[in-house]
Amino acid sequence: MGQSDRGDVPGVIKKGVFQIRSKIQNDGSLIQPTHIARKNIEKIIRKETSQEITVLEALKRFDEAKEGVEVSITKGIRVKKWGVKGIRPALGKRTINDLVLIKIAYEFIALNLGRNIYEPAFDVHRSVLLANSISTDAYRIDYLRGPRYLPFHGVGLEQVSPYVIVQIRLFGLLAFRVHFLRISIKGPRYYYTHDIENGQESMTA
């Protein structure tokens, strides 16, 4: 969620940059990322006029508009820019499909095991992923929450015996324990961390 002076707005992070989702409000107004709104406004104006100077003047008014100030761009189009002051995870509902969590956990196990991931013991887990359905006999997922937001993502082997548990952390706050109830493995318990602020990655045992 993006945090702004007008309130929280839903969005996604793309290539490390937060981008709000386009959404029509109850009053009929439209919220869009600034660069998308600019393109759409240009398309609308070009449909109404063939005069380039009119288009350029309207886009100039858009570009020079200050945050929080409503500006008339052209007849029938008014805009108000809002800046995103911060972002936070959307905690009000489950936004991650269980199969996505299972796939992340499975691939992390594969990175640790190498070719041993092709052992017959893993057939049931491959079948689940291929069928896009979850067997409650093979998996369990715990949805947890850390004490506070921290700028990192992580995934690690929390337990290897009597069965494997992989923990996935998002923004340091959201935690998911994926229990692989039918397998155990040998070896150290590795943990991968991605620091969101500086982009650094680390692997610890």
Secondary structure, DSSP 4 states (H G I P E B T S, - for coil): -EEETTEEE-EEEETTEEEEPPEE-TTS-EE--HHHHHHHHHHHHHHH---HHHHHHHHHHHHHPPBT--EEEETTEEE-B----EE----SS--S-HHHHHHHHHHHHHHHHGGGGGSGGGHHHHHHHHHT---TTTEEEEEEE-SS--SEEEEEEEE-SSSEEEEEEETTTEEEEEEETT----S---EEEEETTT--EEEE-
